[in-house]
Amino acid sequence: MSVTIITDSTADLPKEIIEEYDIKVLPLTVNFGDRTYRDGVDLTPLQFYELLGKSSELPTTSQINPPSFIAAYGEEIKKGNSVVSIHLSSKGSGTYQSAIIAKNTLDSDKIAVIDSLGYSMGFGIQVLEAARMAREGAGVQEIENRILAGRNRMQYIFGVDTLEYLKKGGRLSAARAAIATVMNIKPILQVKEGELEVLDKVRGRKKVISRIVEIASERGRDLSDQTMAIVHAECLEDAKKLRDMVEERFNPKEIIISDIGCVIGAHVGPGTLALFFRE
């Protein structure tokens, strides 16, 4: 019997990692008007941002429903496998609750469902850790215990280029967004107790990268022995600059660069850059 790792598309895992560790990824959906797309299946990040630039309305997103989880879990159980299912913060989506409903419906002790309390590759790092443990032969309980013990140590630092998406999501008032735009202020966000909040503000795009590195220096411990992750929304060159600064400053064991996918991108917008690590 083996352990299958299941996650959702908002982990923003690179395709090569998904394939290497045989991680099962269930897609959330993004909606443009009356058209619905499965994140990463019907719509790639590149296609999403192109569509976003042409759309007169901002997209909405939808969680994964319980039947999708029931089907995925049931398939693995029939194979004789156990499941560790790790998902984006329950504060940001009902996806985790759908997974819990599916687990309870199947009433199986072979399924562990974990609320990562995070977003994007910040919880993608947790998924990767679980997949590596599963490959080494760890069982469900051991994997679950490790992920639960480490999830509160994850640091999520986002530099957001445009405030329009935060305003639409109710995270910034229209008045504050207008003032910030005029003054070229870029917010730096963090995740606290599973929710995105404004941590700091800098003036101008160039200062975003240096401030992210400063925060990592202030909060990170033993970064040289860590897997760190960088994600970007259509700003690969900035992601590479951030990677170079992180490598020079901290020399981490591993740095993963990935795209911000359709669902997370719908909430933070193009130009977003983020760094994830453990404190």
N, C-alpha and C positions, 0 to 999 in steps of 0.2 A: 504493500500500500504506500502511495506517495501523497505528498501534500501539494495541491494546486493553489497557486496564488491568483486571486481574482481582484481586480480593481476597476476603476472607471476612467473614462477618457480625460477627466480633469487633472489626473496625475501628470499629464504632459510628458510621459516617458518617451524617449527616443525609440524609434522603430527597432533599431538593432538590439536594444536592451530587452524589449518585449519578446523579440524572436529568440534571443540567446537563452533567456530563462523561461521561455514558454509561459509567459504571463497572460492570463485571459483578461481582456479589457472590454468592458461593456460601455457603450456610448451614451452620454446624455444627448439631448437634441437642442438645436438652435433654430429659431423661427424668424424668418424674414417675411412679414405679412402673412399670407396664407400658405407659404411654403415651409416645410419642415425638413431639416437635414440632420443626419446622425453625425455627431462630432467625430471627425477623423475618419469616417467611413464614406459618407456622401460628400463631404466637404473637407479639404485639407486646410491647414492654416493659411497658406498662400491664397487659395481660392476664397476663403472667408474674408480676409482683409481687402481683397479686390472687390468683393461684393459689398462689404461694409462701406467702402469709399464711394460706391455708386448708389447706395440706398438712401432714400429720403427719410427713412425712419430707422431708429435704432432697433436691433434685434432683441428678441426675448429668448430665454432658455427654459428647458423643462428637465425635470429629474427623471431618473430611471424608475420604471414602475415595478411593483412586486412580481408580476408574472415573468418578467425578464430575468430576475434573480432566481426565481423558482426553477426556470428552465436551465439556467447555467449551473446552479447548485445540483439539481437533479441529475444532470448529465455526468457530473464528476462522481457523484455518489454511486451511480450505476456502474461506473468503471472501477469502483472499489477505492476511490481516492477520498481523502479528506480535503477540506477547503479552509483557507484563511482569506477573508474578504476585507480589504482595506479601502476606505473611501474618504472623500472630501468632508470637511467639517460639517457636522449636523447643523451648525449655526448659519451655514450658507446655502444649504440645499436639503431637500427631503429624501435624497438618495440613500443616505444611511438608514433612515427609518424604513424605506422600502426593503432594504436588505434584511433588516431585523424582522419585518413581517414575513419575508420569504423563509428565513431560518425557522421562525416559530411555526409556520405552516407545515414545513417539512419535518419539524420536530426531530432533528438529528443532532446527535452529539459530535458529529464529524464536521460541523461547520462552526467557525469562529468569525464573528463580524466585528470589525474595529472601526471606531470613529477616530480618524487621524488627527482631528482638530486643526487640519491644515488645508492648503491649497497648492495646486500646481506641483512642480518638482519638489517642493518642500515636503509633501507627503509622498511624492514619487521616490524620494530617498528611503522612506520607510518601507515602501513596496519592494524596492530593490534589495534592501537588507533582508526582508522576509524571504524573497526568492532565493537569495544566496544561502540562507539558513536551510531552506527546504532542500536545495540541491545537496547540501552537506548531510542531509538525513535527519534534521530536526523535526520533531513532531509539532502538532497543532498547538498544544499548550505551551511548549517552550517558545515557539515563535510569537504567540500572542503575548506572553509575559514580557518578552524583550521589546516588542513594539509599544506596548502600553507603558513600560517603564521609561522609554526614551522619547515619547511623543511630545511631552511638555518641555523638553530641552531644545526642540527645533526652533530656529530663528528664521523668520520670513521678512525680508526687507525688499519692498517694492519701490521703485522710482517711477512715477506716473507722469507721462508727457502731457496728456490732455485731461482736463477735469470734467468734460462733458459726460462721461460715462459714470463717474462718481456722483455727479449731480443727479443724473437720471435714477441712479440706484438709491438716492436719498442719503448718501453719505457726506454730502456737502451741499449747503444751501445755494440757491441760484445767485444770491447777492455775493456770497463769498467766492463762488466760482468765477463770477464776472470780474471781481476785483483782482483775483489771482491771475486771471488770464491777461488783464491789462498790464499788470506788474511783472509778467513773465515768471510767476512763482510756480515751482514744481513741488508737489507734495511727496514726501517720503512716507510710505505706509508700513505698518507692521501688523502681524496677527497676534492678538492677545485673547486668550481663552476662546479660540476658535473664530474670532471675528476680526475683520479688517478695520484698522483705525489709523488716523493720521499721527505719525510719530514726529515728523519734522517738516520743514519747508526750506527749500533753497531757491535762489534766484538764478535762472538760466540752466540750460540743459547740461552744460559742461560740469557743473558742480554736482549733478546727480550722482555720477559715477564715483567721484572722490568721496562724497558723503557716505555712500553705501559701504565703501571700503573702510572708512573711519568707524562706522557702526560695527562692522565685523571685528575690527581691532578692539573695540571697547567691550564687546560681548562674547567673542569667541575664546575658547580655551582648547589647547592642544589641536589647533586647526591643521597642523602638519600631519596629523594622523587621521584626518577625516576625508570622507567623500563630501564635496561641496557641489552645488548645482547652480547654474545660471540659466535663466530663461529670458526670452525676449519676444516682443511682438513687432516683427518687421523692422528690427534694428540690430542686425547681426554684427555689424562693425562695432557698435557700442558694446555688445556682448563680448566680443573678442578683446576690446580694450579693457573691460572689466576683468576678464580672465587673466590677461597679462599682468594687471596690477595685483590681482589676488595671488597669482603664482609667485610674483616677486616678493610680495609682503609676507605670505604665509606658507608657501611651498606645500600645499595640501597633497595628500596621498592620491587624490583623484578629483578632477573637475569635469562635470558633465554639462554640456551646453545643449539646450533644447528650445524648440518653439513653444510659445504660449498658444495653446489650442483655441478652438472656436468658442467654447463656452466661457473659459476664463477671459479670453480676449473680449468677449461681449461686455464684460463687466469692468475691465480696466482700460481697454482701448489700445490702439496702435501706439508704438513708441515706448511701451512699458518695458522696463528692465528690472530684473529681480535676482537676488542672491539668497541662497538657502544654506544653512549650516547648523551645527549644534553648539549651544553655549557651553 
